[in-house]
Amino acid sequence: MDESQNNAFMRFLNEKLVPFSTKVAQNKYIQAIGQGSMGLMAIILVGSIFNLLNTLPIEAYQGFLASTGLSDVFNAIYNAAMNFMGLFMVASVARGAAKSFGHEELVIENMFLALMGYLILVPLTANDAGDSLVNINYLGSRGAFMAFITALLTTKIHIWVTERGFTIKMPAAVPESVGKTFTAIIPGFFCAVMFGAIRLAFSFSPQGNVIDTVYTLLQAPLAGITGSLPGFIILIIVAQLLWFVGVHGSYTVLPILFPIWFSYLPENMAAAAAGQPVPHLWNICMYDFACNGGCGCTLGLVIVMALFAKSQRYKQFSKLVLPCGIFNINEPVVFGLPLMYNFTFIIPFMVTPILSLLLAYACIQLGLMPAPTGIIGVSSMPIVVYGLMQGSWKIGVYQIVATLMSAAIWFPFFKVADAQALTEEQNAELQEATE
């Protein structure tokens, strides 16, 4: 790529891609969804751990779990974590939205109002005895998108009412905790009326309720768009281009996809626990496969650097970045090597993640490893350990192979940079000796 092509390419990135990605990353709604999604990591990991403990394929161990009743306990913990994802999501996004829109003082009340709004929308049925029943699917992954929408609508109403002073103000002598309770009454009334109206309006829809309508018209089609190999390749290319110009590509694209990936978790985990194929292949784990060691699959690069560097610059730098790379942290490589704006490394930086993804897809299609479950929140785990968390030791073996492949791709490009650095160091030493 000559200088004129470089300039044209960089103009496109800086004038078109970076401004758009910056707007997306700074969007308060996107930030609220991102914060809300990240806030559920602990619950997801706990559920995943107990699901793993409950499904280890060891006959004696399974007999012990059944005889002691621990199997039911582990399953209850898993169900609580995974099958109520819609409720957890609406509360967590409401929390993130209050902070994102600059009203952290409303966080607690906002979470409860959003939960109330969501439960207003949940359809009820009745059994023969006349008892009201709730389909648990509406509290889980099926309601994920509606959970985001409910949380954001609640937050906007809550803030709008509060900023205009439409609240009950208690005397100064009243304790703050009591005063806050009364302050939330009028915003809560507005939210209840709005979500009640939404429930009534969508009762006349073909689906019969708003949750099924949103799922049919929005959640399922979006999942279809991103649920393909070409869609994932485009996603990775965009993220890598953003990283190349110094923008955090993952933080830009992932919050947009979290709603879809969260909706996959319960079904994937349930299928894995039952020994069935995972129904949703294109989950966050497929993105992580393109990020061994961080964006650009740079674990291979830092291993090559540690083993083959001849220049002092890269020998010393490898000691810093290798431990980070093992835990999939590669900001020091991107910004310190640097990889950004560095055309020496642009080919492996763009190509290696795509090849790693294609290798994973081929291994799954050939039956060499199972599809990953897509557990969110374990991307910082070292390779092999990550594979075990995602459902199989075979995934860990794939990660080893993918890392070796990435090292082979990065090697010739690194040798060019290392030779240049070594020459510069030798010239500097020679100049010092002659002075």
TORDRENSE-200326 format. One record per residue (C-alpha): y, x, z; residue in three letters. Coordinates in Angstrom, 2 decimals. Last residue first. Example, Ala and Ser with C-alpha at 12.3 -4.5 7.8 and 13.67 -1.06 7.14 Angstrom:
residues 2
+---------+---------+---------+------+
|      c2 |      c1 |      c3 | code |
+---------+---------+---------+------+
|   -1.06 |   13.67 |    7.14 |  Ser |
|   -4.50 |   12.30 |    7.80 |  Ala |
+---------+---------+---------+------+
end
This chain:
residues 435
+---------+---------+---------+------+
|      c2 |      c1 |      c3 | code |
+---------+---------+---------+------+
|   10.82 |   30.80 |   20.20 |  Glu |
|    7.76 |   31.80 |   18.14 |  Thr |
|    5.22 |   30.55 |   20.67 |  Ala |
|    7.00 |   27.21 |   21.09 |  Glu |
|    6.92 |   26.65 |   17.31 |  Gln |
|    3.23 |   27.46 |   17.17 |  Leu |
|    2.51 |   25.02 |   19.99 |  Glu |
|    4.49 |   22.28 |   18.23 |  Ala |
|    2.68 |   23.00 |   14.96 |  Asn |
|   -0.67 |   22.78 |   16.74 |  Gln |
|    0.29 |   19.49 |   18.37 |  Glu |
|    1.47 |   18.01 |   15.05 |  Glu |
|   -1.74 |   19.12 |   13.35 |  Thr |
|   -3.82 |   17.53 |   16.12 |  Leu |
|   -1.88 |   14.26 |   15.78 |  Ala |
|   -2.49 |   14.19 |   12.01 |  Gln |
|   -6.18 |   14.94 |   12.50 |  Ala |
|   -6.39 |   12.17 |   15.11 |  Asp |
|   -4.74 |    9.64 |   12.78 |  Ala |
|   -7.14 |   10.46 |    9.92 |  Val |
|  -10.12 |   10.54 |   12.30 |  Lys |
|   -9.09 |    7.11 |   13.62 |  Phe |
|   -9.27 |    5.60 |   10.15 |  Phe |
|  -12.69 |    7.13 |    9.54 |  Pro |
|  -14.09 |    5.87 |   12.89 |  Phe |
|  -12.70 |    2.30 |   13.06 |  Trp |
|  -15.40 |    0.81 |   10.83 |  Ile |
|  -18.25 |    2.70 |   12.54 |  Ala |
|  -16.92 |    1.76 |   15.98 |  Ala |
|  -16.71 |   -1.88 |   14.90 |  Ser |
|  -20.36 |   -1.82 |   13.85 |  Met |
|  -21.38 |   -0.24 |   17.15 |  Leu |
|  -19.44 |   -2.97 |   18.97 |  Thr |
|  -21.09 |   -5.69 |   16.88 |  Ala |
|  -24.54 |   -4.27 |   17.68 |  Val |
|  -23.78 |   -4.25 |   21.41 |  Ile |
|  -22.31 |   -7.75 |   21.20 |  Gln |
|  -25.43 |   -9.00 |   19.38 |  Tyr |
|  -27.56 |   -7.66 |   22.23 |  Val |
|  -25.43 |   -9.63 |   24.69 |  Gly |
|  -25.88 |  -12.77 |   22.60 |  Ile |
|  -29.63 |  -12.14 |   22.80 |  Lys |
|  -29.37 |  -12.05 |   26.59 |  Trp |
|  -28.58 |  -15.76 |   26.35 |  Ser |
|  -26.32 |  -18.60 |   27.54 |  Gly |
|  -22.65 |  -17.75 |   27.35 |  Gln |
|  -22.67 |  -16.08 |   30.77 |  Met |
|  -25.48 |  -13.81 |   29.59 |  Leu |
|  -23.45 |  -12.84 |   26.53 |  Gly |
|  -20.42 |  -12.05 |   28.66 |  Tyr |
|  -22.54 |   -9.76 |   30.82 |  Val |
|  -23.76 |   -8.15 |   27.59 |  Val |
|  -20.15 |   -7.20 |   26.73 |  Ile |
|  -17.89 |   -6.81 |   29.73 |  Pro |
|  -16.36 |  -10.00 |   31.22 |  Met |
|  -12.66 |  -10.55 |   30.46 |  Ser |
|  -13.48 |  -13.43 |   28.11 |  Ser |
|  -15.06 |  -15.42 |   30.95 |  Val |
|  -12.49 |  -18.23 |   31.24 |  Gly |
|  -13.85 |  -20.84 |   28.87 |  Ile |
|  -17.58 |  -21.36 |   28.50 |  Ile |
|  -18.35 |  -21.84 |   24.80 |  Gly |
|  -22.09 |  -22.65 |   24.96 |  Thr |
|  -22.97 |  -19.88 |   22.54 |  Pro |
|  -25.19 |  -20.62 |   19.52 |  Ala |
|  -28.61 |  -19.07 |   19.99 |  Pro |
|  -29.53 |  -15.59 |   18.76 |  Met |
|  -31.65 |  -14.22 |   15.93 |  Leu |
|  -32.12 |  -17.74 |   14.55 |  Gly |
|  -30.97 |  -16.80 |   11.07 |  Leu |
|  -27.97 |  -19.15 |   11.32 |  Gln |
|  -27.02 |  -17.74 |   14.71 |  Ile |
|  -27.29 |  -14.12 |   13.59 |  Cys |
|  -25.32 |  -14.90 |   10.42 |  Ala |
|  -22.53 |  -16.55 |   12.40 |  Tyr |
|  -22.32 |  -13.60 |   14.77 |  Ala |
|  -22.19 |  -11.13 |   11.87 |  Leu |
|  -19.50 |  -13.20 |   10.16 |  Leu |
|  -17.42 |  -13.18 |   13.36 |  Leu |
|  -17.76 |   -9.41 |   13.70 |  Ser |
|  -16.84 |   -9.01 |   10.04 |  Leu |
|  -13.71 |  -11.12 |   10.56 |  Ile |
|  -12.70 |   -9.16 |   13.67 |  Pro |
|  -13.22 |   -5.82 |   11.84 |  Thr |
|  -11.12 |   -6.70 |    8.78 |  Val |
|   -7.60 |   -7.11 |   10.18 |  Met |
|   -7.41 |   -4.17 |   12.60 |  Phe |
|   -9.75 |   -2.12 |   10.41 |  Pro |
|   -7.31 |   -2.46 |    7.47 |  Ile |
|   -4.07 |   -2.28 |    9.49 |  Ile |
|   -4.91 |    1.06 |   11.13 |  Phe |
|   -2.83 |    3.53 |    9.15 |  Thr |
|   -0.33 |    0.73 |    8.57 |  Phe |
|    0.90 |    0.93 |   12.16 |  Asn |
|    3.44 |   -1.85 |   12.78 |  Tyr |
|    1.40 |   -2.80 |   15.86 |  Met |
|   -1.58 |   -0.56 |   16.48 |  Leu |
|    0.29 |    1.77 |   18.82 |  Pro |
|   -1.33 |    3.72 |   20.50 |  Leu |
|    0.73 |    2.09 |   23.27 |  Gly |
|    1.46 |   -1.47 |   22.12 |  Phe |
|   -1.88 |   -2.47 |   20.62 |  Val |
|   -3.95 |    0.02 |   22.61 |  Val |
|   -2.28 |   -0.73 |   25.96 |  Pro |
|   -2.56 |   -4.50 |   25.16 |  Glu |
|   -6.31 |   -4.01 |   24.84 |  Asn |
|   -7.89 |   -5.79 |   27.76 |  Ile |
|  -11.43 |   -6.84 |   26.91 |  Asn |
|  -12.97 |   -5.63 |   30.20 |  Phe |
|  -14.58 |   -2.58 |   28.61 |  Ile |
|  -11.32 |   -2.06 |   26.73 |  Gly |
|   -9.37 |   -1.57 |   29.94 |  Cys |
|  -11.77 |    1.15 |   31.14 |  Pro |
|  -11.46 |    2.85 |   27.71 |  Leu |
|   -7.65 |    2.57 |   27.53 |  Val |
|   -6.50 |    5.12 |   30.07 |  Leu |
|   -9.05 |    7.88 |   29.49 |  Lys |
|   -8.67 |    7.32 |   25.74 |  Ser |
|   -4.97 |    8.19 |   25.95 |  Phe |
|   -5.75 |   11.66 |   27.31 |  Gln |
|   -8.10 |   12.52 |   24.46 |  Lys |
|   -5.82 |   10.75 |   21.99 |  Tyr |
|   -2.76 |   12.87 |   22.66 |  Arg |
|   -4.80 |   16.00 |   23.39 |  Gln |
|   -6.02 |   15.99 |   19.80 |  Ser |
|   -9.72 |   16.40 |   19.16 |  Lys |
|  -10.78 |   12.79 |   19.70 |  Ala |
|  -14.50 |   12.18 |   19.03 |  Phe |
|  -16.10 |   10.55 |   22.07 |  Leu |
|  -13.20 |    8.85 |   23.87 |  Ala |
|  -11.47 |    7.84 |   20.65 |  Met |
|  -14.67 |    6.51 |   19.14 |  Val |
|  -15.23 |    4.44 |   22.29 |  Ile |
|  -11.59 |    3.28 |   22.17 |  Val |
|  -11.99 |    2.16 |   18.55 |  Leu |
|  -15.27 |    0.31 |   19.09 |  Gly |
|  -13.73 |   -1.57 |   22.01 |  Leu |
|  -10.91 |   -2.39 |   19.59 |  Thr |
|  -12.47 |   -5.55 |   18.21 |  Cys |
|   -9.12 |   -6.29 |   16.53 |  Gly |
|   -7.91 |   -8.37 |   19.47 |  Cys |
|   -9.61 |   -7.33 |   22.71 |  Gly |
|  -12.60 |   -5.16 |   23.56 |  Gly |
|  -14.84 |   -7.41 |   21.50 |  Asn |
|  -12.29 |   -9.87 |   20.06 |  Cys |
|  -13.91 |  -11.51 |   17.02 |  Ala |
|  -16.82 |  -12.62 |   19.20 |  Phe |
|  -14.20 |  -14.11 |   21.52 |  Asp |
|  -13.17 |  -16.55 |   18.78 |  Tyr |
|  -16.80 |  -17.61 |   18.40 |  Met |
|  -16.88 |  -18.01 |   22.18 |  Cys |
|  -13.95 |  -20.40 |   22.05 |  Ile |
|  -16.02 |  -23.02 |   20.27 |  Asn |
|  -17.23 |  -23.39 |   16.70 |  Trp |
|  -20.90 |  -24.09 |   17.43 |  Leu |
|  -20.50 |  -27.57 |   18.88 |  His |
|  -23.90 |  -29.27 |   19.18 |  Pro |
|  -25.63 |  -26.47 |   21.17 |  Val |
|  -29.33 |  -26.63 |   20.35 |  Pro |
|  -31.47 |  -28.26 |   23.07 |  Gln |
|  -33.03 |  -26.60 |   26.14 |  Gly |
|  -31.84 |  -29.41 |   28.40 |  Ala |
|  -29.39 |  -27.12 |   30.22 |  Ala |
|  -28.10 |  -25.87 |   26.85 |  Ala |
|  -27.53 |  -29.43 |   25.64 |  Ala |
|  -25.69 |  -30.38 |   28.85 |  Ala |
|  -23.53 |  -27.27 |   28.62 |  Met |
|  -22.61 |  -27.96 |   25.01 |  Asn |
|  -21.81 |  -31.61 |   25.70 |  Glu |
|  -19.72 |  -30.83 |   28.78 |  Pro |
|  -17.85 |  -27.93 |   27.11 |  Leu |
|  -16.85 |  -29.37 |   23.73 |  Tyr |
|  -13.81 |  -31.34 |   24.96 |  Ser |
|  -12.42 |  -28.15 |   26.46 |  Phe |
|  -12.59 |  -26.50 |   23.05 |  Trp |
|  -10.56 |  -29.22 |   21.36 |  Ile |
|   -7.84 |  -29.32 |   24.01 |  Pro |
|   -7.78 |  -25.49 |   24.11 |  Phe |
|   -7.03 |  -25.18 |   20.39 |  Leu |
|   -3.23 |  -25.31 |   20.46 |  Ile |
|   -3.17 |  -23.21 |   23.63 |  Pro |
|   -5.23 |  -20.55 |   21.79 |  Leu |
|   -2.92 |  -19.89 |   18.82 |  Val |
|    0.19 |  -18.36 |   20.37 |  Thr |
|   -1.26 |  -16.77 |   23.49 |  Tyr |
|   -3.91 |  -15.14 |   21.31 |  Ser |
|   -1.39 |  -13.72 |   18.84 |  Gly |
|    0.78 |  -12.01 |   21.44 |  His |
|    3.62 |  -10.99 |   19.11 |  Val |
|    4.05 |   -7.27 |   18.33 |  Gly |
|    4.09 |   -7.44 |   14.52 |  Val |
|    0.41 |   -6.57 |   14.24 |  Phe |
|   -0.49 |   -9.01 |   17.02 |  Trp |
|    0.96 |  -11.85 |   14.95 |  Leu |
|   -0.98 |  -10.73 |   11.90 |  Leu |
|   -4.14 |  -10.61 |   14.00 |  Gln |
|   -3.66 |  -14.16 |   15.30 |  Ala |
|   -3.02 |  -15.54 |   11.81 |  Val |
|   -6.08 |  -13.75 |   10.40 |  Ile |
|   -8.23 |  -15.01 |   13.29 |  Ile |
|   -7.25 |  -18.64 |   12.76 |  Leu |
|   -7.78 |  -18.36 |    8.99 |  Ile |
|  -11.28 |  -16.98 |    9.64 |  Ile |
|  -11.94 |  -19.80 |   12.08 |  Phe |
|  -11.02 |  -22.46 |    9.55 |  Gly |
|  -13.15 |  -20.81 |    6.86 |  Pro |
|  -16.18 |  -20.78 |    9.23 |  Leu |
|  -15.83 |  -24.42 |   10.22 |  Ser |
|  -15.01 |  -26.55 |   13.24 |  Gly |
|  -11.23 |  -26.18 |   13.16 |  Thr |
|  -10.68 |  -29.11 |   10.80 |  Ile |
|  -13.51 |  -31.21 |   12.24 |  Gly |
|  -12.23 |  -30.80 |   15.79 |  Ala |
|   -8.87 |  -32.02 |   14.58 |  Leu |
|  -10.53 |  -35.08 |   13.01 |  Pro |
|  -12.46 |  -35.90 |   16.25 |  Ala |
|   -9.48 |  -35.61 |   18.59 |  Gln |
|   -6.90 |  -37.50 |   16.54 |  Leu |
|   -7.92 |  -40.86 |   15.06 |  Leu |
|  -11.28 |  -41.48 |   16.73 |  Thr |
|  -10.54 |  -39.84 |   20.09 |  Tyr |
|   -7.06 |  -41.33 |   20.23 |  Val |
|   -8.47 |  -44.79 |   19.54 |  Thr |
|  -11.34 |  -44.38 |   22.00 |  Asp |
|   -8.87 |  -43.48 |   24.75 |  Ile |
|   -6.42 |  -46.24 |   23.73 |  Val |
|   -8.82 |  -49.14 |   24.14 |  Asn |
|  -10.60 |  -51.77 |   22.02 |  Gly |
|  -11.61 |  -49.47 |   19.17 |  Gln |
|  -10.37 |  -51.89 |   16.52 |  Pro |
|   -7.06 |  -52.20 |   18.40 |  Ser |
|   -6.16 |  -55.36 |   20.36 |  Phe |
|   -6.85 |  -53.72 |   23.74 |  Ser |
|   -4.52 |  -51.01 |   22.47 |  Phe |
|   -1.41 |  -53.02 |   23.29 |  Ala |
|   -2.61 |  -54.04 |   26.75 |  Leu |
|   -3.51 |  -50.50 |   27.80 |  Arg |
|   -0.23 |  -49.18 |   26.43 |  Ile |
|    1.69 |  -51.85 |   28.36 |  Ala |
|   -0.13 |  -50.91 |   31.56 |  Gly |
|    0.65 |  -47.28 |   30.84 |  Phe |
|    4.36 |  -48.08 |   30.57 |  Met |
|    4.49 |  -50.40 |   33.58 |  Val |
|    2.61 |  -47.94 |   35.79 |  Ala |
|    4.82 |  -45.06 |   34.70 |  Cys |
|    8.03 |  -46.99 |   35.45 |  Phe |
|    6.67 |  -48.01 |   38.88 |  Phe |
|    5.68 |  -44.43 |   39.65 |  Gly |
|    9.18 |  -43.24 |   38.76 |  Pro |
|   10.47 |  -45.91 |   41.21 |  Ile |
|    8.09 |  -44.92 |   44.03 |  Ile |
|    8.35 |  -41.13 |   43.67 |  Ala |
|   11.45 |  -40.76 |   45.85 |  Thr |
|    9.75 |  -42.76 |   48.63 |  Phe |
|    6.99 |  -40.18 |   48.96 |  Thr |
|    9.47 |  -37.34 |   48.65 |  Lys |
|   11.38 |  -38.67 |   51.64 |  Gly |
|    8.26 |  -38.66 |   53.80 |  Val |
|    7.52 |  -35.01 |   53.03 |  Ser |
|   11.18 |  -34.10 |   53.52 |  Glu |
|   11.31 |  -35.54 |   57.03 |  Pro |
|   13.87 |  -38.38 |   57.43 |  Val |
|   17.05 |  -37.24 |   59.19 |  Ala |
|   18.83 |  -36.74 |   55.86 |  Ala |
|   18.63 |  -40.45 |   55.13 |  Pro |
|   16.22 |  -41.56 |   52.37 |  Met |
|   17.05 |  -41.73 |   48.69 |  Lys |
|   15.07 |  -44.21 |   46.60 |  Ile |
|   15.15 |  -43.03 |   43.00 |  Thr |
|   16.93 |  -43.89 |   39.78 |  Phe |
|   19.13 |  -40.80 |   40.06 |  Gly |
|   19.34 |  -40.18 |   36.36 |  Arg |
|   17.50 |  -36.86 |   36.68 |  Glu |
|   14.67 |  -38.59 |   38.57 |  Thr |
|   14.06 |  -41.32 |   36.00 |  Val |
|   14.00 |  -38.90 |   33.06 |  Trp |
|   11.92 |  -36.34 |   34.97 |  Ile |
|    9.22 |  -38.85 |   35.89 |  His |
|    9.23 |  -40.38 |   32.41 |  Ile |
|    8.89 |  -36.97 |   30.73 |  Lys |
|    6.17 |  -35.88 |   33.15 |  Thr |
|    4.17 |  -39.06 |   32.76 |  Thr |
|    4.28 |  -38.77 |   28.99 |  Leu |
|    3.07 |  -35.14 |   29.15 |  Leu |
|    0.21 |  -35.92 |   31.52 |  Ala |
|   -0.88 |  -38.96 |   29.55 |  Thr |
|   -0.88 |  -37.07 |   26.25 |  Ile |
|   -2.95 |  -34.21 |   27.65 |  Phe |
|   -5.44 |  -36.61 |   29.27 |  Ala |
|   -5.61 |  -38.61 |   26.06 |  Met |
|   -6.77 |  -35.46 |   24.31 |  Phe |
|   -9.50 |  -34.80 |   26.89 |  Ala |
|  -10.71 |  -38.40 |   27.17 |  Gly |
|  -14.01 |  -37.91 |   25.40 |  Arg |
|  -14.59 |  -34.72 |   27.41 |  Ser |
|  -14.87 |  -36.38 |   30.80 |  Gly |
|  -13.47 |  -39.37 |   32.63 |  Leu |
|  -13.99 |  -41.69 |   29.65 |  Tyr |
|  -17.55 |  -40.40 |   29.31 |  Asn |
|  -18.21 |  -41.53 |   32.91 |  Ile |
|  -18.22 |  -45.17 |   31.79 |  Asn |
|  -16.56 |  -46.98 |   34.69 |  Val |
|  -18.13 |  -50.02 |   36.33 |  Leu |
|  -16.69 |  -53.09 |   38.06 |  Ser |
|  -19.29 |  -55.04 |   40.03 |  Asp |
|  -19.94 |  -58.60 |   38.85 |  Gly |
|  -23.60 |  -58.66 |   39.87 |  Ala |
|  -24.68 |  -58.61 |   36.23 |  Asp |
|  -22.73 |  -55.43 |   35.64 |  Asn |
|  -19.04 |  -55.16 |   34.78 |  Ala |
|  -17.06 |  -53.01 |   32.38 |  Thr |
|  -13.86 |  -51.06 |   32.84 |  Leu |
|  -11.65 |  -49.29 |   30.31 |  Pro |
|   -9.71 |  -46.18 |   31.45 |  Val |
|   -6.00 |  -46.58 |   30.63 |  Leu |
|   -4.91 |  -47.37 |   34.19 |  Ile |
|   -6.97 |  -44.38 |   35.32 |  Leu |
|   -4.83 |  -42.12 |   33.13 |  Tyr |
|   -1.58 |  -43.45 |   34.52 |  Gly |
|   -2.75 |  -43.06 |   38.11 |  Met |
|   -3.83 |  -39.49 |   37.46 |  Leu |
|   -0.46 |  -38.78 |   35.87 |  Ala |
|    1.34 |  -40.24 |   38.90 |  Leu |
|   -0.76 |  -38.09 |   41.22 |  Phe |
|   -0.02 |  -34.87 |   39.33 |  Met |
|    3.69 |  -35.69 |   39.04 |  Asn |
|    3.96 |  -36.26 |   42.78 |  Glu |
|    2.58 |  -32.79 |   43.46 |  Ile |
|    4.64 |  -30.97 |   40.81 |  Val |
|    8.03 |  -32.65 |   41.30 |  Leu |
|    9.72 |  -29.66 |   42.95 |  Glu |
|    8.62 |  -27.53 |   40.00 |  Glu |
|   11.07 |  -29.37 |   37.78 |  His |
|   11.94 |  -26.89 |   35.02 |  Gly |
|   10.22 |  -28.52 |   32.04 |  Phe |
|    7.40 |  -25.95 |   32.09 |  Ser |
|    6.88 |  -26.39 |   35.83 |  Lys |
|    6.49 |  -30.17 |   35.62 |  Ala |
|    4.35 |  -29.71 |   32.51 |  Ala |
|    1.96 |  -27.28 |   34.22 |  Gly |
|    1.28 |  -29.70 |   37.07 |  Arg |
|    0.88 |  -32.60 |   34.68 |  Ala |
|   -1.47 |  -30.39 |   32.64 |  Val |
|   -3.61 |  -29.74 |   35.73 |  Ser |
|   -3.74 |  -33.38 |   36.81 |  Ala |
|   -4.61 |  -34.69 |   33.34 |  Val |
|   -7.19 |  -31.95 |   32.86 |  Met |
|   -9.03 |  -32.49 |   36.12 |  Phe |
|   -9.37 |  -36.19 |   35.34 |  Leu |
|  -10.52 |  -35.56 |   31.77 |  Gly |
|  -12.94 |  -32.84 |   32.89 |  Met |
|  -14.84 |  -35.24 |   35.14 |  Phe |
|  -18.25 |  -34.51 |   33.60 |  Asn |
|  -17.97 |  -30.73 |   33.82 |  Met |
|  -17.17 |  -29.71 |   37.39 |  Ala |
|  -18.64 |  -32.68 |   39.25 |  Ala |
|  -21.69 |  -32.67 |   37.00 |  Asn |
|  -22.32 |  -28.96 |   37.67 |  Tyr |
|  -22.00 |  -29.43 |   41.42 |  Ile |
|  -24.35 |  -32.42 |   41.31 |  Ala |
|  -26.85 |  -30.43 |   39.24 |  Asn |
|  -26.84 |  -27.62 |   41.79 |  Phe |
|  -27.47 |  -30.14 |   44.58 |  Val |
|  -30.23 |  -31.93 |   42.66 |  Asp |
|  -31.97 |  -28.62 |   41.91 |  Ser |
|  -31.54 |  -27.54 |   45.53 |  Leu |
|  -33.85 |  -30.33 |   46.64 |  Gly |
|  -36.16 |  -27.83 |   48.34 |  Thr |
|  -39.28 |  -28.64 |   46.31 |  Ser |
|  -37.43 |  -28.85 |   43.00 |  Ala |
|  -35.52 |  -25.59 |   43.45 |  Leu |
|  -38.67 |  -23.75 |   44.54 |  Phe |
|  -40.62 |  -25.06 |   41.56 |  Gly |
|  -37.85 |  -23.91 |   39.24 |  Gln |
|  -38.04 |  -20.43 |   40.78 |  Tyr |
|  -41.80 |  -20.27 |   40.34 |  Ala |
|  -41.50 |  -21.35 |   36.70 |  Glu |
|  -38.70 |  -18.99 |   35.74 |  Ile |
|  -36.50 |  -20.33 |   32.92 |  Pro |
|  -33.17 |  -20.11 |   34.81 |  Leu |
|  -31.70 |  -23.60 |   34.43 |  Thr |
|  -30.25 |  -24.45 |   37.85 |  Asn |
|  -28.64 |  -21.08 |   38.48 |  Leu |
|  -27.03 |  -21.18 |   35.05 |  Leu |
|  -25.68 |  -24.68 |   35.69 |  Asn |
|  -24.43 |  -23.47 |   39.06 |  Phe |
|  -22.56 |  -20.60 |   37.41 |  Ile |
|  -21.13 |  -22.81 |   34.67 |  Ser |
|  -19.79 |  -25.38 |   37.12 |  Gly |
|  -18.11 |  -22.67 |   39.19 |  Val |
|  -16.69 |  -21.07 |   36.03 |  Leu |
|  -15.28 |  -24.37 |   34.79 |  Ile |
|  -13.69 |  -25.23 |   38.13 |  Ile |
|  -12.09 |  -21.78 |   38.41 |  Ala |
|  -10.80 |  -21.85 |   34.83 |  Met |
|   -9.08 |  -25.22 |   35.19 |  Leu |
|   -5.55 |  -23.86 |   35.67 |  Gly |
|   -5.80 |  -22.02 |   32.35 |  Met |
|   -5.89 |  -25.37 |   30.57 |  Ser |
|   -2.87 |  -26.71 |   32.42 |  Gly |
|   -0.85 |  -23.58 |   31.77 |  Gln |
|   -1.68 |  -23.72 |   28.05 |  Gly |
|   -1.02 |  -27.45 |   27.80 |  Ile |
|    2.32 |  -27.06 |   29.58 |  Ala |
|    3.26 |  -24.09 |   27.39 |  Gln |
|    2.46 |  -26.08 |   24.25 |  Ile |
|    4.69 |  -28.91 |   25.48 |  Tyr |
|    7.45 |  -26.49 |   26.42 |  Lys |
|    7.47 |  -24.88 |   22.96 |  Asn |
|    8.07 |  -21.16 |   23.44 |  Gln |
|    4.77 |  -20.10 |   21.83 |  Ala |
|    5.24 |  -22.49 |   18.90 |  Val |
|    8.84 |  -21.44 |   18.30 |  Lys |
|    7.81 |  -17.78 |   18.47 |  Thr |
|    4.98 |  -18.41 |   16.01 |  Ser |
|    7.40 |  -19.93 |   13.50 |  Phe |
|    9.96 |  -17.14 |   13.89 |  Pro |
|    7.21 |  -14.48 |   13.58 |  Val |
|    5.52 |  -15.91 |   10.48 |  Leu |
|    8.43 |  -16.41 |    8.12 |  Lys |
|   11.18 |  -13.78 |    8.34 |  Glu |
|    9.37 |  -11.05 |   10.27 |  Asn |
|    5.98 |  -11.42 |    8.61 |  Leu |
|    7.33 |  -11.95 |    5.09 |  Phe |
|    9.80 |   -9.09 |    5.48 |  Arg |
|    6.96 |   -6.85 |    6.72 |  Met |
|    4.88 |   -7.57 |    3.63 |  Phe |
|    7.82 |   -6.97 |    1.28 |  Ala |
|    8.65 |   -3.70 |    3.03 |  Asn |
|    5.08 |   -2.49 |    2.95 |  Asn |
|    4.78 |   -3.42 |   -0.72 |  Gln |
|    7.91 |   -1.40 |   -1.48 |  Ser |
|    6.57 |    1.54 |    0.56 |  Glu |
|    3.21 |    1.70 |   -1.20 |  Asp |
|    0.00 |    0.00 |    0.00 |  Met |
+---------+---------+---------+------+
end
